[in-house]
Amino acid sequence: MYRYGVVLFTAKTIGNMKSIKVFSLLLTFCLLYSINTFAQASSDKCDGANHEGTIYKIVEDMPCPVTCKEGLDYTDSAACTKEKIDNYVMSHQGYAALSESVVGTGSIHMRFIVEADGCLTDFIIRRDVCDGCGDQLKNILSSMPQWKAGKTLDTPVRVLQNYTLRFSSVAGSQE
């Protein structure tokens, strides 16, 4: 009932409001409980890790795939990293679909972070050669095994990495 802009409640509506409050509290509790209970378990070893801190562009020991040799200087480390990423991408089953999607020449520019624990995270597609190609490359790179972390003053740190995959004019070939 409304009277002069003030809501007047009867005993029946007050009883209904109590049951609504109890029901809404019970529903809220069930929803909050189910978020943690029914959340999917992630198979990725890097998910859920605490990845915070300063992101460096260049450090004393640059990050690289674990198959690169220890103690390489900056240019040799960069060359080894590029070679290992190229080999991994081209040997991945998703590369065939990626290379077939590209018509003509072009390149995909990707930026990502190598975390202090060696995980690859925060992939950003900076340039895409065709619709969906950057996402396919992102999926391939995110499936790479953990890397050797970059270090400064013998402390593992987060390091920004750039990767470019170039395609030549012959369909399906890569530079």
ABEGO torsion letter per residue (X at the ends): XBBGGBBBBBAAAAAAAAAAAAAAAAAAAAAAAAAAAABBBBABAABGBBBBEBBBABBABBBBBAABBBGBBAAAAAAAAAAAAAAAAAABAAAAAAAAABBEBEBBBBBBBBBAAGBBBGBBBABBABBGAAAAAAAAAAABBBBBBBBBGGBBBBBBBBBBBBBBABBGBBX
